[in-house]
Amino acid sequence: MAISIQARVVNFILRKTGIYKKLFSGGPKFPAILAKARATPLPQPKDKWRAKLTIKQSQFNGHDIWHFAPKNGQASANILFWHGGGYVYSAADAHLDFMAHMADKYGWNITAPLYPLSPEFTAEHIQKWAVDFYIDYLAKLDGAPFIMGGDSAGGGMTATIAQHARGNALGMANALILICPWLKLSPDYAEQQIIEPRDAILSIRGIDDAAKLYAAHWEVDDPRVSPIFGDWSGLPPILCFGGGDDILVTNARALHEKLPNIEYIELAQMIHDWPIFIFPESRKAQAKIAQFASQNIKAA
């Protein structure tokens, strides 16, 4: 099945410019690239979204939290969303646009933590912060149903938090949404070598370097940082996406192989994180995400 012209154009532009690939190039220049990113002001929601939505920012233990909600206060679902960025980059414009679009079109009440990042913080610190925030989020919901999801590293964080919540008798999300998730830190699937030349966003060296910064003194295959190796029993329903031109599709496929009954959608020739973009395939994926969320909220 041929992909849309819009998807092909985005893929071409990303390949040609290398905008994202440079961020995930790894190697000797990686520390300087990260330092430059830290010195750059974080993106803000566009004015058009501020006109349509109630957008607020709060703080939790020293880190910002974004909140997107319908202006009328009538939310169709509570969503806890963990952004991607290899655990080394904060939320990008694409994340903010995606969340704002979902809040606007589907009436979502979205909470999106800008969690601590590596190399300033290790996985041990980041996950403690994330669990503390999760517990606080549950308390504020006061038993209301919610969906938890994330893209890329945020998909990995979603899985990690869900496994921790189940193992420690914390409240659980009604469903999980994993968008091109990073579930195994070490990029050692044989297929990743084959896919890498087609990947317009990620590189094997880049995610390997980011993985080591994040894991720090933990092994990269520790289930706490590579949840593919964790216990997936007793978790809520899962919707997972993968893209054929994404080296992390290997992670999504591994999860589908482990849990064949999850809802899994993979499209050939799709770039990393394709469901959060704006081309036709993305919009169809977003409609599916909204339907999945609604279905599991109603089932609560």
HELIX and SHEET records of a PDB file:
HELIX    1   1 ILE A    5  THR A   17  1                                  13    
HELIX    2   2 ILE A   19  LEU A   23  1                                   5    
HELIX    3   3 PHE A   30  ALA A   39  1                                  10    
HELIX    4   4 ASP A   47  LYS A   52  1                                   6    
HELIX    5   5 ASP A   93  TYR A  106  1                                  14    
HELIX    6   6 ALA A  123  LEU A  141  1                                  19    
HELIX    7   7 ALA A  153  GLY A  167  1                                  15    
HELIX    8   8 ALA A  190  ILE A  195  1                                   6    
HELIX    9   9 GLU A  196  ARG A  198  5                                   3    
HELIX   10  10 ILE A  204  ALA A  215  1                                  12    
HELIX   11  11 PRO A  227  PHE A  229  5                                   3    
HELIX   12  12 VAL A  249  LYS A  258  1                                  10    
HELIX   13  13 TRP A  274  ILE A  276  5                                   3    
HELIX   14  14 PRO A  280  LYS A  298  1                                  19    
SHEET    1   A 8 LEU A  53  PHE A  60  0                                        
SHEET    2   A 8 HIS A  63  PRO A  70 -1                                        
SHEET    3   A 8 TRP A 108  PRO A 113 -1                                        
SHEET    4   A 8 ALA A  77  TRP A  82  1                                        
SHEET    5   A 8 ILE A 147  ASP A 151  1                                        
SHEET    6   A 8 ALA A 175  ILE A 179  1                                        
SHEET    7   A 8 ILE A 238  GLY A 243  1                                        
SHEET    8   A 8 GLU A 263  LEU A 267  1                                        
END                                                                             
